[in-house]
Amino acid sequence: MVFKRLLGSLGVGGPTVETVLEGGAVLPGGTLRGEVRLAGGSSAYDIDRVTLELVARVEAEHEEGESEGFVSFARYEVGGGFRLGEEDSYRVPFEVTLPWETPVNQLHGEPLGIHLGVRTEVDVAGAKDKGDFDPFAVRPLPVQEAVLEAFGQLGFGFRSADLELGHINGSGQQLPFYQEIEIIPAPAYADRLNEIEVTFLAHPGGTEIVLEADGRGGSGVDDALNRHSVGHDEVAHTDWNTVVAGWVDQLASRYSGYGHGHGHEHGHGHGSGSGMSTGAMVAAGAAGLAVGVVGGMVAAEVVDEVGDFFEGDEEEGEEEEG
Protein backbone atom coordinates (compact mmCIF):
# COMPACT_ATOMS: atom_id res chain seq x y z
CA MET A 1 0.00 0.00 0.00
CA VAL A 2 1.27 3.49 -0.86
CA PHE A 3 0.84 6.50 1.39
CA LYS A 4 1.44 10.08 0.31
CA ARG A 5 1.19 12.91 2.76
CA LEU A 6 2.16 16.52 3.37
CA LEU A 7 4.92 16.92 5.90
CA GLY A 8 2.72 18.29 8.67
CA SER A 9 5.43 20.27 10.43
CA LEU A 10 5.90 22.44 7.34
CA GLY A 11 2.26 23.17 6.55
CA VAL A 12 0.66 24.02 3.22
CA GLY A 13 3.19 24.34 0.43
CA GLY A 14 5.67 22.04 2.11
CA PRO A 15 7.11 18.87 0.55
CA THR A 16 5.31 15.53 0.54
CA VAL A 17 6.62 12.05 1.26
CA GLU A 18 5.48 8.55 0.39
CA THR A 19 7.10 5.23 1.21
CA VAL A 20 6.75 2.36 -1.25
CA LEU A 21 7.67 -1.16 -0.11
CA GLU A 22 8.60 -3.98 -2.43
CA GLY A 23 5.81 -6.53 -2.67
CA GLY A 24 5.89 -9.99 -1.12
CA ALA A 25 6.53 -11.34 2.35
CA VAL A 26 10.01 -11.12 3.89
CA LEU A 27 11.77 -13.66 6.11
CA PRO A 28 12.92 -12.83 9.65
CA GLY A 29 16.53 -11.76 9.29
CA GLY A 30 15.81 -11.01 5.62
CA THR A 31 15.91 -7.81 3.62
CA LEU A 32 13.08 -5.30 3.40
CA ARG A 33 13.36 -3.20 0.25
CA GLY A 34 11.64 -0.11 -1.04
CA GLU A 35 12.10 3.60 -1.54
CA VAL A 36 11.10 6.86 0.08
CA ARG A 37 9.82 9.39 -2.46
CA LEU A 38 9.91 13.09 -1.64
CA ALA A 39 8.30 15.81 -3.74
CA GLY A 40 9.24 19.47 -3.27
CA GLY A 41 6.72 22.11 -2.31
CA SER A 42 6.55 25.83 -2.92
CA SER A 43 10.10 26.41 -1.72
CA ALA A 44 13.36 24.50 -1.24
CA TYR A 45 14.16 22.57 1.94
CA ASP A 46 17.26 20.91 3.36
CA ILE A 47 16.55 17.29 4.22
CA ASP A 48 18.84 16.43 7.11
CA ARG A 49 17.92 12.78 7.64
CA VAL A 50 15.49 10.10 6.46
CA THR A 51 14.91 7.33 9.00
CA LEU A 52 12.82 4.17 8.91
CA GLU A 53 11.30 2.83 12.12
CA LEU A 54 9.86 -0.68 12.42
CA VAL A 55 6.86 -0.86 14.75
CA ALA A 56 4.56 -3.61 15.98
CA ARG A 57 1.24 -3.59 17.76
CA VAL A 58 1.85 -5.28 21.11
CA GLU A 59 -0.24 -6.32 24.11
CA ALA A 60 0.83 -5.74 27.71
CA GLU A 61 -0.44 -7.05 31.04
CA HIS A 62 -0.28 -4.80 34.08
CA GLU A 63 -2.05 -4.22 37.39
CA GLU A 64 -4.93 -2.33 35.75
CA GLY A 65 -5.52 -5.11 33.20
CA GLU A 66 -4.38 -5.28 29.58
CA SER A 67 -3.59 -2.64 26.98
CA GLU A 68 -2.27 -2.41 23.42
CA GLY A 69 0.04 -0.01 21.67
CA PHE A 70 2.79 0.35 19.11
CA VAL A 71 6.34 -0.57 20.06
CA SER A 72 9.36 0.41 17.98
CA PHE A 73 11.81 -2.47 17.50
CA ALA A 74 14.33 -1.22 14.93
CA ARG A 75 15.51 2.06 13.37
CA TYR A 76 17.56 2.64 10.24
CA GLU A 77 18.95 5.88 8.81
CA VAL A 78 18.56 5.46 5.04
CA GLY A 79 19.36 8.90 3.63
CA GLY A 80 19.71 12.62 4.16
CA GLY A 81 22.08 15.49 3.65
CA PHE A 82 20.47 16.77 0.45
CA ARG A 83 18.47 19.79 -0.68
CA LEU A 84 14.98 19.24 -2.02
CA GLY A 85 14.34 21.98 -4.54
CA GLU A 86 11.06 23.74 -5.23
CA GLU A 87 8.70 21.28 -6.95
CA ASP A 88 11.66 18.91 -7.29
CA SER A 89 11.53 15.17 -6.62
CA TYR A 90 13.98 12.90 -4.85
CA ARG A 91 14.01 9.15 -4.24
CA VAL A 92 15.79 7.37 -1.41
CA PRO A 93 16.03 3.63 -2.14
CA PHE A 94 16.66 1.41 0.86
CA GLU A 95 17.50 -2.15 1.84
CA VAL A 96 17.29 -2.87 5.57
CA THR A 97 17.83 -6.16 7.38
CA LEU A 98 15.01 -7.23 9.67
CA PRO A 99 15.87 -8.44 13.17
CA TRP A 100 15.93 -12.25 13.38
CA GLU A 101 13.18 -12.13 16.00
CA THR A 102 10.80 -10.16 13.77
CA PRO A 103 7.36 -11.77 14.30
CA VAL A 104 5.69 -13.85 11.61
CA ASN A 105 2.40 -12.33 10.47
CA GLN A 106 1.67 -14.44 7.40
CA LEU A 107 1.44 -18.21 7.04
CA HIS A 108 0.90 -19.79 3.61
CA GLY A 109 -0.37 -16.42 2.43
CA GLU A 110 -2.92 -16.14 5.25
CA PRO A 111 -2.66 -13.22 7.73
CA LEU A 112 -2.22 -14.09 11.39
CA GLY A 113 -3.58 -10.84 12.82
CA ILE A 114 -0.16 -9.44 13.76
CA HIS A 115 0.30 -5.77 12.81
CA LEU A 116 3.81 -4.82 11.63
CA GLY A 117 4.67 -1.63 9.83
CA VAL A 118 7.25 0.93 8.77
CA ARG A 119 7.10 4.57 9.76
CA THR A 120 9.21 7.05 7.80
CA GLU A 121 10.69 9.92 9.77
CA VAL A 122 12.01 12.95 7.87
CA ASP A 123 14.21 15.55 9.58
CA VAL A 124 13.64 18.80 7.71
CA ALA A 125 13.86 22.47 8.61
CA GLY A 126 14.95 21.61 12.14
CA ALA A 127 11.87 19.47 12.84
CA LYS A 128 11.10 15.75 12.74
CA ASP A 129 8.01 14.53 10.93
CA LYS A 130 6.77 10.95 11.31
CA GLY A 131 5.01 9.38 8.36
CA ASP A 132 2.11 6.96 8.09
CA PHE A 133 2.03 3.28 8.97
CA ASP A 134 3.11 1.20 5.95
CA PRO A 135 2.34 -2.47 6.68
CA PHE A 136 4.66 -5.27 5.62
CA ALA A 137 4.38 -9.07 5.68
CA VAL A 138 6.77 -11.58 7.27
CA ARG A 139 6.62 -15.31 6.51
CA PRO A 140 8.20 -18.08 8.61
CA LEU A 141 11.77 -19.28 8.33
CA PRO A 142 12.05 -22.87 7.03
CA VAL A 143 12.53 -24.27 10.54
CA GLN A 144 9.55 -22.32 11.86
CA GLU A 145 7.36 -23.49 8.99
CA ALA A 146 8.53 -27.10 9.48
CA VAL A 147 7.54 -27.06 13.15
CA LEU A 148 4.15 -25.51 12.47
CA GLU A 149 3.53 -27.92 9.60
CA ALA A 150 4.32 -30.85 11.91
CA PHE A 151 1.77 -29.60 14.42
CA GLY A 152 -0.78 -29.53 11.61
CA GLN A 153 0.11 -33.04 10.45
CA LEU A 154 -0.27 -34.29 14.04
CA GLY A 155 -3.82 -32.96 14.20
CA PHE A 156 -3.24 -29.63 15.92
CA GLY A 157 -4.98 -26.51 14.60
CA PHE A 158 -4.29 -22.78 14.55
CA ARG A 159 -6.32 -20.54 16.84
CA SER A 160 -4.66 -17.13 17.11
CA ALA A 161 -1.40 -15.23 17.37
CA ASP A 162 -0.38 -12.13 19.28
CA LEU A 163 2.62 -10.16 20.52
CA GLU A 164 3.31 -9.82 24.25
CA LEU A 165 5.39 -7.08 25.82
CA GLY A 166 8.07 -8.51 28.08
CA HIS A 167 11.05 -10.84 28.13
CA ILE A 168 11.23 -14.64 28.33
CA ASN A 169 13.45 -15.34 31.31
CA GLY A 170 16.58 -17.33 30.59
CA SER A 171 16.34 -16.87 26.83
CA GLY A 172 18.51 -14.95 24.39
CA GLN A 173 15.58 -12.70 23.43
CA GLN A 174 16.63 -9.39 21.90
CA LEU A 175 13.36 -7.56 21.15
CA PRO A 176 11.18 -5.94 23.85
CA PHE A 177 8.32 -8.34 23.03
CA TYR A 178 7.78 -11.92 21.88
CA GLN A 179 5.22 -13.70 19.72
CA GLU A 180 2.79 -16.37 20.88
CA ILE A 181 1.15 -18.66 18.34
CA GLU A 182 -1.77 -20.45 19.99
CA ILE A 183 -2.67 -23.90 18.68
CA ILE A 184 -5.67 -26.15 19.28
CA PRO A 185 -4.71 -29.55 20.78
CA ALA A 186 -5.01 -32.68 18.65
CA PRO A 187 -7.74 -35.15 19.73
CA ALA A 188 -5.09 -37.48 21.20
CA TYR A 189 -4.19 -34.79 23.75
CA ALA A 190 -7.51 -32.99 24.16
CA ASP A 191 -8.33 -34.76 27.45
CA ARG A 192 -5.18 -33.38 29.07
CA LEU A 193 -4.26 -30.16 27.23
CA ASN A 194 -6.35 -27.05 26.84
CA GLU A 195 -3.84 -25.18 24.69
CA ILE A 196 -0.20 -24.95 23.61
CA GLU A 197 1.55 -21.67 22.86
CA VAL A 198 4.54 -21.66 20.52
CA THR A 199 7.19 -18.95 20.64
CA PHE A 200 10.06 -18.74 18.14
CA LEU A 201 13.22 -16.80 19.04
CA ALA A 202 15.30 -16.91 15.87
CA HIS A 203 18.98 -15.96 15.62
CA PRO A 204 21.66 -16.34 12.92
CA GLY A 205 22.49 -19.93 13.94
CA GLY A 206 18.98 -21.28 14.37
CA THR A 207 15.83 -20.89 16.44
CA GLU A 208 14.98 -21.32 20.09
CA ILE A 209 11.48 -22.81 20.37
CA VAL A 210 9.57 -22.31 23.60
CA LEU A 211 6.45 -24.38 24.17
CA GLU A 212 4.01 -23.93 27.02
CA ALA A 213 0.99 -26.11 27.61
CA ASP A 214 -2.07 -25.22 29.62
CA GLY A 215 -3.60 -28.36 31.12
CA ARG A 216 -7.26 -29.09 31.48
CA GLY A 217 -8.97 -27.33 34.40
CA GLY A 218 -8.83 -28.85 37.84
CA SER A 219 -5.55 -30.71 37.36
CA GLY A 220 -3.81 -28.66 40.03
CA VAL A 221 -0.63 -28.70 37.90
CA ASP A 222 1.15 -25.51 36.83
CA ASP A 223 1.50 -24.80 33.14
CA ALA A 224 4.17 -27.04 31.61
CA LEU A 225 7.05 -25.37 29.79
CA ASN A 226 9.91 -26.67 27.69
CA ARG A 227 12.51 -25.22 25.34
CA HIS A 228 14.32 -26.60 22.31
CA SER A 229 17.10 -25.25 20.09
CA VAL A 230 17.16 -26.11 16.40
CA GLY A 231 19.78 -25.12 13.82
CA HIS A 232 18.80 -23.71 10.45
CA ASP A 233 20.73 -26.55 8.81
CA GLU A 234 18.62 -29.24 10.54
CA VAL A 235 15.44 -28.56 8.58
CA ALA A 236 15.95 -30.82 5.57
CA HIS A 237 17.05 -34.00 7.36
CA THR A 238 14.74 -34.05 10.39
CA ASP A 239 11.54 -36.07 10.88
CA TRP A 240 9.60 -33.17 12.31
CA ASN A 241 6.43 -35.14 13.06
CA THR A 242 8.41 -37.41 15.37
CA VAL A 243 10.34 -34.57 16.94
CA VAL A 244 7.30 -32.39 17.60
CA ALA A 245 5.28 -35.37 18.91
CA GLY A 246 8.09 -36.01 21.40
CA TRP A 247 8.00 -32.39 22.52
CA VAL A 248 4.25 -32.54 23.07
CA ASP A 249 4.59 -35.84 24.95
CA GLN A 250 6.94 -34.13 27.39
CA LEU A 251 4.36 -31.44 28.04
CA ALA A 252 1.37 -33.79 28.22
CA SER A 253 3.14 -36.11 30.66
CA ARG A 254 2.70 -33.42 33.31
CA TYR A 255 -1.02 -34.09 33.13
CA SER A 256 -0.96 -37.88 32.60
CA GLY A 257 -2.64 -38.56 35.92
CA TYR A 258 -5.59 -36.32 35.15
CA GLY A 259 -8.43 -36.31 32.68
CA HIS A 260 -9.01 -39.82 31.40
CA GLY A 261 -5.51 -40.95 32.35
CA HIS A 262 -4.28 -41.88 28.88
CA GLY A 263 -0.72 -40.86 29.69
CA HIS A 264 1.44 -41.45 26.60
CA GLU A 265 -0.99 -43.81 24.99
CA HIS A 266 -1.55 -41.52 22.01
CA GLY A 267 1.75 -39.69 22.16
CA HIS A 268 3.39 -41.21 19.10
CA GLY A 269 0.30 -41.86 17.03
CA HIS A 270 1.57 -39.66 14.26
CA GLY A 271 -1.08 -40.76 11.83
CA SER A 272 -4.01 -40.30 14.17
CA GLY A 273 -4.39 -36.56 13.67
CA SER A 274 -6.40 -34.71 11.07
CA GLY A 275 -3.37 -34.16 8.83
CA MET A 276 -4.22 -30.48 8.35
CA SER A 277 -1.64 -28.32 6.61
CA THR A 278 -0.77 -25.06 8.32
CA GLY A 279 -2.80 -23.24 5.66
CA ALA A 280 -5.83 -25.27 6.71
CA MET A 281 -4.97 -24.61 10.35
CA VAL A 282 -5.23 -20.87 9.73
CA ALA A 283 -8.44 -21.25 7.75
CA ALA A 284 -10.00 -23.42 10.47
CA GLY A 285 -9.10 -20.91 13.15
CA ALA A 286 -10.50 -18.04 11.10
CA ALA A 287 -13.73 -19.97 10.60
CA GLY A 288 -14.19 -20.37 14.34
CA LEU A 289 -13.67 -24.14 14.36
CA ALA A 290 -11.19 -24.06 17.24
CA VAL A 291 -12.03 -26.40 20.10
CA GLY A 292 -8.99 -25.67 22.27
CA VAL A 293 -5.78 -23.72 22.30
CA VAL A 294 -2.05 -24.38 22.12
CA GLY A 295 0.56 -21.85 23.22
CA GLY A 296 4.13 -20.79 23.81
CA MET A 297 4.60 -18.71 26.97
CA VAL A 298 2.39 -17.82 29.93
CA ALA A 299 2.97 -14.20 30.82
CA ALA A 300 2.83 -14.68 34.60
CA GLU A 301 5.83 -17.03 34.49
CA VAL A 302 8.08 -15.59 31.83
CA VAL A 303 7.47 -11.86 31.51
CA ASP A 304 9.59 -9.36 33.37
CA GLU A 305 8.09 -6.09 34.60
CA VAL A 306 6.32 -4.49 31.67
CA GLY A 307 7.38 -0.86 31.86
CA ASP A 308 6.03 1.83 29.56
CA PHE A 309 7.05 1.00 26.01
CA PHE A 310 3.91 2.07 24.22
CA GLU A 311 3.68 5.03 21.90
CA GLY A 312 0.80 7.51 22.00
CA ASP A 313 -2.79 7.28 20.85
CA GLU A 314 -1.98 9.56 17.94
CA GLU A 315 -0.02 6.78 16.25
CA GLU A 316 -2.87 4.35 16.76
CA GLY A 317 -5.03 6.74 14.79
CA GLU A 318 -2.45 6.86 12.02
CA GLU A 319 -2.44 3.08 11.82
CA GLU A 320 -6.20 3.03 11.39
CA GLU A 321 -5.88 5.46 8.49
CA GLY A 322 -3.48 2.97 6.82
Buried (B, 14 or more C-beta within 10 A) or exposed (E): EEBEBBBEBBEEEBBBBBBBBEEEBBBBBBEBBBBBBBBBBEEEBEBBBBBBBBBBBBBBBEEEEEEBBBBBBBEBEBBBEBEBBEEBEBEBEBEBEBBBBBBBBBBBEBBBBBBBBBBBBBBBBEEEBBBBBBBBBBBBBBBBBBBBBBBBBBBBBBBBBBBBBBBBEEBEBEBBBBBBBBBBBBBBBBBBBBBBBBBBBBBEEBBBBBBBBBBBEEBEBEBBBBBBEBEBEBBEEBEBBEBBBEBBBBBBBBBBEBBEEBBEEBBBBBEEBBEBBBBBBBBBBBEEEBEBBBBBBBBEEBBEEBEEBBBEEEBBEBBEEE
